[in-house]
């Protein structure tokens, strides 16, 4: 049977733990209870219902480019966007939490960080340069997605066991990114 002194010590420790959690704020408690949700909040900020968030709009644009359907890029984190996030996570071997956690964010922004996506659209000139690096001829790297570039994309897709449809989605970008050169001349690893 606990002594009066041990009961006081236990109460003091509980009070101290409560005080630390209270002073640390709700974010600390939220991180403990829901890791993915806390990571999403850190990445995209606070998402208010029906209020446009530019970070969420970027997530939606990237999902759309990669061939997922988040609905309109309105900056609102709704059901269609959550469904698209989940499908993207499943396709990329990420825990399908439906939240934009660190791993999901890294995979979503990888091609943007490589310069293959700019201002919410594909950087066709950069893609044309990668096609040339890979040994395909898209014509000049002029940013025009013309017949020669489409033909080069389809040949590239076919050679990499991808659906040869001339659509540049996540799988095609992943295969192309293997030809992206770092300043040291080595190919940079994909997502």
Number of C-alpha atoms within 10 A of each C-alpha: 4 7 8 9 9 11 11 12 12 12 12 12 12 12 12 12 12 12 11 12 14 12 10 11 10 11 14 14 14 14 14 10 11 11 15 20 17 21 19 20 17 14 15 18 14 11 16 10 10 11 11 15 18 15 16 22 21 19 23 29 23 25 23 21 18 20 15 21 20 23 19 13 20 18 20 22 23 13 12 16 26 19 18 20 25 21 17 23 21 14 12 16 9 15 14 17 15 21 23 26 21 16 15 24 16 13 17 24 16 18 22 17 11 16 15 21 20 13 10 15 13 21 18 19 19 18 25 27 22 23 24 17 15 16 12 18 20 24 16 13 18 13 15 16 18 11 12 14 24 19 18 20 26 21 18 23 21 14 11 14 10 14 14 18 13 19 16 21 16 22 18 21 20 16 17 24 23 17 20 24 15 11 8 7 8 11 13 15 12 16 15
